[in-house]
């Protein structure tokens, strides 16, 4: 029987584990449009910033960080203040273990409690697993940015999904 899953606020001490989960998405896939993987110091800064403004959560199982999710500003203009972007990354060591749904369940509840109205997820295509997770968590597709980013030798599309909180 697997150890219980704990969802909690991320701390600076979690930065290295979050960076390790994220790194393969940056260097070996188009899932992230970053070109260089952030180190633990940069990840700690993001945890502090987004944790304070929105929320940054980690899922922990058996003492190991299994994944993380966070909310961040959608746009900078004042009228967008009630909307946010969300992102989620799960360790390859915990495939299809319910980590993503558990993280989003807690994250979306916290964002709603902070008074946010709409959450948006940009998903680089193709990524059927991420699309399935977001749709299972109540997100609906709202549009596609065609050939919006160049990564790994090709133009990449980004689909956008939305969930009203």
C-alpha positions in Angstrom: 0.0 0.0 0.0 1.5 3.4 -1.0 2.2 5.9 1.7 -0.3 8.6 2.2 -0.2 11.7 0.0 0.2 15.1 1.7 -0.5 18.3 -0.1 1.1 21.3 1.6 2.6 24.8 0.9 6.0 24.6 -0.7 9.0 25.9 1.2 12.4 27.0 0.1 13.7 23.6 1.1 11.5 22.0 -1.6 13.2 24.1 -4.4 15.8 21.4 -5.4 13.1 18.7 -5.7 10.8 21.0 -7.7 13.7 22.0 -9.9 14.6 18.3 -10.5 11.0 17.5 -11.4 10.8 20.4 -13.8 14.3 20.0 -15.4 13.4 17.2 -17.9 10.4 19.2 -19.2 12.8 22.1 -20.0 15.7 20.2 -21.5 14.1 17.3 -23.2 10.6 18.3 -24.2 8.5 21.2 -25.5 6.2 21.0 -22.5 8.0 24.1 -21.0 9.0 27.0 -23.3 12.0 27.8 -21.0 15.2 27.0 -22.7 17.4 26.7 -19.6 16.3 24.8 -16.5 16.1 26.9 -13.4 18.4 26.0 -10.5 17.3 25.6 -6.9 17.9 29.2 -6.1 15.7 30.4 -8.9 13.0 27.8 -8.0 13.1 29.0 -4.4 12.5 32.6 -5.6 9.5 31.4 -7.7 8.1 29.5 -4.7 8.4 32.5 -2.5 6.9 34.9 -5.1 4.0 32.8 -6.3 3.4 31.3 -2.9 2.9 34.7 -1.5 0.8 36.1 -4.4 -1.3 33.0 -5.3 -0.2 29.6 -4.1 2.6 27.1 -4.6 1.9 23.6 -3.4 3.8 20.3 -3.3 2.6 16.8 -3.0 4.6 14.6 -0.7 4.5 10.8 -0.5 6.8 8.8 1.7 9.0 11.8 2.4 9.6 12.5 -1.4 8.2 15.4 -3.4 6.0 13.7 -6.0 4.9 16.9 -7.8 4.0 20.5 -7.5 1.4 23.0 -8.7 1.1 26.7 -8.5 -0.9 29.8 -9.5 0.6 32.9 -11.0 -0.7 36.2 -12.4 -2.5 35.8 -15.8 -1.6 39.3 -17.1 -0.3 42.5 -15.5 -3.2 44.9 -16.3 -5.5 45.6 -13.4 -8.7 44.1 -14.9 -7.0 40.7 -15.1 -6.3 40.6 -11.3 -9.2 38.1 -10.7 -7.7 35.6 -13.2 -4.6 33.5 -12.8 -2.5 31.0 -14.7 -1.9 27.5 -13.2 0.8 24.9 -13.9 1.5 21.5 -12.6 4.4 19.1 -12.8 4.5 15.5 -11.5 7.6 13.4 -11.0 8.1 10.7 -13.5 8.5 8.4 -10.5 4.8 8.8 -9.7 2.9 8.2 -13.0 -0.9 8.0 -13.0 -1.0 7.9 -9.2 -3.6 10.7 -8.7 -1.0 13.3 -7.8 -2.2 15.8 -10.4 -5.8 15.6 -9.4 -5.0 15.9 -5.8 -2.7 18.9 -6.4 -5.3 20.7 -8.5 -8.1 20.0 -6.1 -6.2 21.8 -3.3 -4.7 24.5 -5.5 -8.0 25.5 -7.2 -9.7 25.7 -3.8 -7.0 28.0 -2.4 -7.1 30.2 -5.4 -10.9 30.5 -5.2 -10.6 31.3 -1.4 -8.2 34.2 -2.4 -11.0 35.6 -4.5 -9.7 34.5 -7.9 -12.5 33.9 -10.5 -10.8 32.1 -13.5 -7.8 29.9 -13.9 -6.1 29.3 -17.2 -3.7 26.6 -18.3 -1.5 26.8 -21.3 -0.6 23.3 -22.6 2.1 23.0 -25.3 0.9 20.5 -27.9 0.8 17.7 -28.3 0.4 16.6 -24.7 -2.6 14.3 -24.4 -1.9 13.4 -20.8 -1.9 17.0 -19.7 -5.1 17.7 -21.7 -6.8 14.7 -20.1 -5.8 15.8 -16.6 -7.0 19.4 -17.1 -10.3 18.2 -18.6 -10.8 15.7 -15.7 -10.3 18.6 -13.3 -13.0 20.7 -15.0 -11.0 22.8 -17.5 -12.5 23.4 -20.9 -10.6 24.3 -24.1 -10.8 28.0 -25.1 -8.3 28.4 -27.9 -5.0 27.6 -29.6 -2.0 29.7 -30.2 -0.6 28.3 -33.5 3.2 28.1 -33.9 3.7 30.4 -30.9 7.1 29.0 -29.8 10.2 27.5 -31.4 11.6 24.6 -29.4 13.5 21.5 -30.2 13.8 22.3 -33.9 10.1 23.0 -34.6 7.3 25.4 -34.1 5.0 24.5 -31.2 1.4 25.3 -30.6 -0.1 26.1 -27.2 -3.7 25.3 -26.3 -5.4 27.2 -23.6 -7.9 25.7 -21.1 -10.0 27.6 -18.6 -11.9 26.8 -15.4 -14.1 29.2 -13.6 -13.5 29.0 -9.9 
